[in-house]
Amino acid sequence: MKYRTLGKTGIRIPELFLGAMTFGEQGGVGAPLAECRSMLDAYLDAGGNVIDTAINYRGGLSEEIIGEILGERRDRFVLASKYTVSRDPTDPNGGGNHRKNLRRSLETSLRRLRTDYLDLYWVHIWDDVTPIEQTMRALDDVVRAGKVLAIGISDAPAWVIARGHTVAEMRDHELLAAIQVPYSLVQRDADRELLPMADAFGFTIAAWSPLAGGLLSGKFTRGAPPEGTRLDPSGITQQQRHVATLVDEIADQLGVTSSQVTLAWTMTRHPRLHPIVGARTLAQLQDNLAAARLTLPEQHRTRLDEATSIYPGFPTNFIAQTKTRVLGASAVIRPDNGAAG
């Protein structure tokens, strides 16, 4: 795999991240311990080094399995976990982005993962009760304590992330290195504001559900729908099915799988975008990892872009439409903002 850096930290990360939401059989269909070990080995052999989990995945079993199978290889990995989701619904302070939940969640995750530090710690979901300034300060504290090396925010509005990052910069606190968003051929909302914001600040972008719950893997368009999946086939729209069928068509023309086409397209969307690939079996993971070797021909990429493009809405489209009125006939080259560092 090719490598980039995690934001502006200098930490090297591969094109594909390994998602561990499927690690463990608690709470539904998942992967048993032996299969998780095989998948981790295969991912490492392919050149991968980022494993992404969360305190709530599989009721905590995901972190426990990772802690067991990493063993002495722990320092070879860029280990990431998340906090926010409640650890105890009966406890008013058992969830959220406040300092109390951060501290207790981090200690729990470190214990389960059998490590004394995390390479990357995510705010899992925006908490509109806790001021973002407080969350950024609490994250800075755990970085300064040596328990976390880099920080990121998942599933939050662009204005919240931008405010948090800017306030941290003004106060000499730890800066954000990454954001995590849902992104796929059938969910491109992040194109409107989140990806441009990430470009401006130089954030790494971790894309979750790049296969749209299996919709873009061919599972729902090549025969009978599989059993035990999170995606309800009755909820698939006509447009989504059209996109999935187009992916299948391109995959057949190239002699590869639908998953590989989907992931290869996703990696073309932004120079710092990294799909998170999760799997329940070694065979599924190996199929996904093969996408790193696929170069999607331009004509196929264009077809997928056009079939899935979204209307940007206000103010993006308004700014584009009025550019000549603002700038006149002169062509303007955007200045380098240093985001690519």
C-alpha positions as CSV (number, residue, x, y, z in Angstrom):
1,M,0.0,0.0,0.0
2,K,1.0,3.6,-0.5
3,Y,1.4,5.8,2.6
4,R,0.5,9.3,3.6
5,T,0.8,11.2,6.8
6,L,-1.9,11.5,9.5
7,G,-2.9,15.2,9.2
8,K,0.3,17.1,9.9
9,T,1.6,14.8,12.6
10,G,4.2,13.0,10.5
11,I,2.8,9.6,11.4
12,R,2.7,7.3,8.4
13,I,-0.7,5.7,7.5
14,P,-1.8,3.5,4.6
15,E,-4.5,4.0,2.0
16,L,-6.9,1.7,3.7
17,F,-7.8,1.6,7.4
18,L,-8.9,-1.6,9.1
19,G,-12.3,-1.1,10.9
20,A,-12.9,-3.3,13.9
21,M,-16.7,-2.8,14.4
22,T,-17.1,-6.5,13.3
23,F,-14.6,-7.8,15.8
24,G,-16.5,-10.1,18.2
25,E,-19.8,-12.0,18.0
26,Q,-21.6,-10.0,20.8
27,G,-24.7,-8.2,19.8
28,G,-25.2,-9.7,16.4
29,V,-23.3,-11.1,13.4
30,G,-19.6,-10.6,13.8
31,A,-16.2,-12.3,13.5
32,P,-14.9,-14.8,16.1
33,L,-11.5,-14.3,17.7
34,A,-9.6,-16.7,15.4
35,E,-11.0,-14.9,12.3
36,C,-10.1,-11.5,13.8
37,R,-6.6,-12.7,14.3
38,S,-6.4,-13.9,10.7
39,M,-7.7,-10.6,9.4
40,L,-5.2,-8.6,11.4
41,D,-2.4,-10.7,10.1
42,A,-3.5,-10.3,6.5
43,Y,-3.9,-6.6,6.9
44,L,-0.4,-6.3,8.3
45,D,1.0,-8.4,5.6
46,A,-0.6,-6.1,3.0
47,G,1.2,-3.1,4.5
48,G,-1.7,-1.8,6.7
49,N,-1.1,-0.4,10.1
50,V,-4.2,1.6,11.2
51,I,-6.9,-0.2,13.2
52,D,-10.0,1.7,14.1
53,T,-12.3,0.8,16.9
54,A,-14.5,2.4,19.6
55,I,-15.4,1.9,23.2
56,N,-18.9,0.8,22.3
57,Y,-18.2,-1.6,19.4
58,R,-19.6,-5.0,20.3
59,G,-20.2,-3.8,23.8
60,G,-16.5,-3.4,24.4
61,L,-15.5,-6.8,23.0
62,S,-13.9,-5.3,19.9
63,E,-11.3,-3.5,22.1
64,E,-10.7,-6.6,24.2
65,I,-10.1,-8.7,21.1
66,I,-7.7,-6.2,19.6
67,G,-5.8,-6.0,22.9
68,E,-5.4,-9.8,22.9
69,I,-4.4,-10.3,19.3
70,L,-2.0,-7.3,19.0
71,G,0.4,-8.6,21.6
72,E,4.0,-7.5,21.0
73,R,3.1,-6.0,17.7
74,R,1.2,-3.2,19.3
75,D,3.8,-0.5,18.4
76,R,3.6,-1.5,14.8
77,F,0.1,-0.2,14.6
78,V,-1.5,3.2,14.6
79,L,-4.2,2.3,17.1
80,A,-7.4,4.4,17.2
81,S,-10.4,4.4,19.4
82,K,-13.4,6.6,20.1
83,Y,-15.4,7.9,23.0
84,T,-18.8,9.7,23.3
85,V,-21.4,7.0,23.3
86,S,-22.8,6.2,26.7
87,R,-21.1,3.4,28.7
88,D,-24.2,3.2,31.0
89,P,-27.5,4.6,29.8
90,T,-28.6,4.9,33.5
91,D,-25.7,7.2,34.3
92,P,-26.5,10.9,33.3
93,N,-22.7,11.4,32.8
94,G,-22.1,8.0,31.2
95,G,-21.9,9.5,27.7
96,G,-21.1,12.8,25.9
97,N,-18.0,14.7,25.1
98,H,-17.3,16.3,28.5
99,R,-14.1,15.8,30.4
100,K,-15.6,13.3,32.9
101,N,-16.7,10.9,30.2
102,L,-13.5,11.4,28.2
103,R,-11.3,10.5,31.2
104,R,-13.3,7.4,32.2
105,S,-13.7,6.2,28.6
106,L,-10.0,6.6,27.8
107,E,-9.0,4.6,30.9
108,T,-11.4,1.9,30.0
109,S,-10.2,1.7,26.4
110,L,-6.5,1.6,27.4
111,R,-7.2,-1.2,29.8
112,R,-9.1,-3.3,27.3
113,L,-6.6,-2.6,24.5
114,R,-3.7,-3.5,26.9
115,T,-1.7,-0.4,26.1
116,D,-0.7,2.8,27.8
117,Y,-1.4,5.1,24.9
118,L,-3.5,5.5,21.8
119,D,-2.1,6.8,18.6
120,L,-5.4,8.5,17.6
121,Y,-8.3,9.3,19.8
122,W,-11.6,10.3,18.2
123,V,-14.6,12.3,19.5
124,H,-17.2,9.8,18.1
125,I,-20.2,12.0,17.6
126,W,-20.8,15.7,18.2
127,D,-22.3,16.5,21.6
128,D,-24.3,19.7,21.3
129,V,-24.4,20.1,25.1
130,T,-20.7,20.3,25.8
131,P,-18.9,23.4,24.3
132,I,-16.4,22.3,21.7
133,E,-13.8,24.5,23.5
134,Q,-14.1,22.4,26.6
135,T,-13.7,19.2,24.6
136,M,-10.6,20.5,22.8
137,R,-9.0,21.4,26.2
138,A,-9.8,18.0,27.6
139,L,-8.2,16.3,24.5
140,D,-5.2,18.6,24.9
141,D,-4.8,17.4,28.5
142,V,-4.6,13.7,27.6
143,V,-2.1,14.4,24.8
144,R,0.1,16.3,27.2
145,A,-0.2,13.4,29.7
146,G,1.2,11.1,27.0
147,K,-1.9,8.9,26.8
148,V,-2.9,10.1,23.3
149,L,-0.6,11.1,20.4
150,A,-3.2,12.6,18.0
151,I,-6.8,13.6,18.0
152,G,-9.7,13.7,15.6
153,I,-13.5,14.3,15.4
154,S,-16.1,12.0,13.8
155,D,-19.6,12.8,12.8
156,A,-19.8,16.5,13.4
157,P,-20.8,19.6,11.5
158,A,-18.0,21.4,9.6
159,W,-18.5,24.6,11.6
160,V,-18.0,22.8,14.9
161,I,-14.8,21.1,13.8
162,A,-13.5,24.3,12.3
163,R,-14.3,26.3,15.5
164,G,-12.7,23.6,17.7
165,H,-9.5,23.5,15.6
166,T,-9.2,27.3,15.4
167,V,-9.7,27.8,19.1
168,A,-7.1,25.2,19.8
169,E,-4.7,26.9,17.5
170,M,-5.3,30.3,19.3
171,R,-4.8,28.7,22.7
172,D,-1.8,26.6,21.8
173,H,-3.7,23.4,22.4
174,E,-3.3,20.1,20.4
175,L,-4.6,20.5,16.9
176,L,-7.0,18.1,15.2
177,A,-5.3,15.7,12.8
178,A,-8.3,14.0,11.2
179,I,-12.0,13.8,10.7
180,Q,-14.2,10.8,10.2
181,V,-17.3,10.9,8.0
182,P,-19.6,8.5,6.1
183,Y,-18.7,8.6,2.5
184,S,-19.6,6.4,-0.5
185,L,-21.0,6.5,-4.0
186,V,-24.5,6.7,-2.5
187,Q,-23.7,9.2,0.4
188,R,-21.7,12.1,-0.8
189,D,-23.0,14.8,1.6
190,A,-19.4,15.4,2.9
191,D,-18.6,16.9,-0.5
192,R,-20.6,20.0,0.4
193,E,-18.6,21.4,3.4
194,L,-16.7,18.7,5.3
195,L,-14.2,17.7,2.6
196,P,-13.4,21.3,1.6
197,M,-12.9,22.1,5.3
198,A,-10.5,19.1,5.6
199,D,-8.6,20.4,2.6
200,A,-8.3,23.8,4.1
201,F,-6.9,22.5,7.4
202,G,-4.9,19.6,6.1
203,F,-6.9,16.9,7.9
204,T,-6.8,13.3,7.1
205,I,-10.3,12.0,6.2
206,A,-11.4,8.6,7.4
207,A,-14.4,7.4,5.4
208,W,-16.7,5.0,7.2
209,S,-19.2,2.7,5.4
210,P,-17.6,3.2,2.0
211,L,-19.5,0.1,0.8
212,A,-22.8,1.5,2.1
213,G,-23.5,-1.4,4.4
214,G,-22.7,-3.9,1.6
215,L,-25.0,-2.3,-1.0
216,L,-22.0,-1.5,-3.2
217,S,-20.4,-4.9,-2.8
218,G,-22.8,-6.7,-5.2
219,K,-24.6,-8.5,-2.3
220,F,-27.9,-7.0,-3.1
221,T,-27.7,-6.9,-6.9
222,R,-26.2,-10.2,-7.8
223,G,-28.8,-12.7,-6.6
224,A,-30.8,-13.1,-3.4
225,P,-30.0,-10.6,-0.7
226,P,-27.8,-12.1,2.1
227,E,-29.1,-12.9,5.6
228,G,-27.8,-11.2,8.8
229,T,-26.8,-7.9,7.2
230,R,-27.4,-4.5,8.8
231,L,-28.9,-3.1,5.6
232,D,-32.6,-3.6,5.0
233,P,-33.1,-4.4,1.3
234,S,-36.6,-2.9,1.4
235,G,-35.0,0.5,2.2
236,I,-32.8,0.6,-1.0
237,T,-34.0,3.4,-3.3
238,Q,-34.2,3.2,-7.1
239,Q,-31.3,5.6,-7.4
240,Q,-29.1,3.6,-5.0
241,R,-29.9,0.4,-6.9
242,H,-29.0,2.1,-10.2
243,V,-25.6,3.1,-8.8
244,A,-25.0,-0.4,-7.4
245,T,-25.8,-1.9,-10.7
246,L,-23.5,0.5,-12.5
247,V,-20.7,-0.5,-10.1
248,D,-21.4,-4.2,-11.0
249,E,-21.2,-3.4,-14.7
250,I,-17.9,-1.7,-14.4
251,A,-16.5,-4.5,-12.2
252,D,-17.5,-7.1,-14.8
253,Q,-15.8,-5.1,-17.5
254,L,-12.6,-4.8,-15.5
255,G,-12.6,-8.4,-14.2
256,V,-12.6,-7.3,-10.5
257,T,-15.2,-7.3,-7.8
258,S,-17.8,-4.6,-7.1
259,S,-16.2,-3.9,-3.7
260,Q,-12.9,-3.2,-5.3
261,V,-14.4,-0.8,-7.8
262,T,-16.2,1.1,-5.1
263,L,-13.2,1.4,-2.8
264,A,-10.9,2.4,-5.7
265,W,-13.3,5.1,-6.7
266,T,-13.5,6.4,-3.1
267,M,-9.7,6.7,-2.9
268,T,-9.8,9.0,-5.9
269,R,-12.1,11.5,-4.3
270,H,-9.5,13.3,-2.2
271,P,-5.7,13.0,-1.7
272,R,-6.1,12.4,2.0
273,L,-9.3,10.3,2.1
274,H,-8.8,6.8,3.6
275,P,-11.7,4.2,3.4
276,I,-12.3,2.2,6.5
277,V,-12.7,-1.4,5.5
278,G,-14.4,-3.8,7.8
279,A,-15.2,-7.5,7.3
280,R,-16.5,-10.6,9.0
281,T,-14.3,-13.0,7.2
282,L,-10.7,-13.2,6.0
283,A,-11.9,-13.6,2.4
284,Q,-14.0,-10.4,2.5
285,L,-11.0,-8.5,3.9
286,Q,-8.6,-9.8,1.3
287,D,-11.1,-8.8,-1.4
288,N,-11.3,-5.3,0.0
289,L,-7.5,-4.9,0.4
290,A,-7.1,-5.8,-3.3
291,A,-8.7,-2.4,-4.1
292,A,-5.3,-0.7,-3.3
293,R,-3.9,-2.4,-6.4
294,L,-6.7,-1.3,-8.7
295,T,-6.3,1.9,-10.8
296,L,-9.7,2.9,-11.9
297,P,-9.7,4.0,-15.6
298,E,-10.7,7.6,-16.1
299,Q,-13.8,6.8,-18.2
300,H,-15.2,4.6,-15.5
301,R,-14.4,7.1,-12.8
302,T,-16.2,9.8,-14.8
303,R,-19.3,7.6,-15.1
304,L,-19.4,7.0,-11.4
305,D,-18.8,10.7,-10.6
306,E,-21.7,11.8,-12.9
307,A,-24.1,9.1,-11.7
308,T,-23.6,10.1,-8.0
309,S,-22.9,13.9,-8.1
310,I,-24.9,15.9,-5.6
311,Y,-26.3,19.5,-5.8
312,P,-24.0,21.5,-3.5
313,G,-26.7,24.0,-2.5
314,F,-26.3,27.4,-1.0
315,P,-23.8,29.0,-0.6
316,T,-21.5,26.9,-2.7
317,N,-23.5,27.1,-5.9
318,F,-24.3,30.8,-5.4
319,I,-20.6,31.6,-5.0
320,A,-19.7,29.7,-8.1
321,Q,-22.5,31.4,-10.1
322,T,-21.5,34.9,-9.1
323,K,-17.8,34.5,-9.4
324,T,-17.4,36.6,-12.5
325,R,-19.6,39.4,-10.9
326,V,-17.3,39.4,-7.9
327,L,-13.9,39.0,-9.7
328,G,-14.6,40.2,-13.1
329,A,-13.2,38.6,-16.2
330,S,-9.7,37.9,-14.7
331,A,-8.8,34.4,-13.9
332,V,-7.8,34.0,-10.3
333,I,-5.4,31.3,-9.1
334,R,-6.2,30.2,-5.5
335,P,-3.2,30.9,-3.2
336,D,-1.5,28.0,-1.5
337,N,-3.0,27.8,2.0
338,G,-0.4,25.3,3.3
339,A,-3.0,22.6,3.8
340,A,-1.0,19.9,2.1
341,G,1.8,19.9,4.6
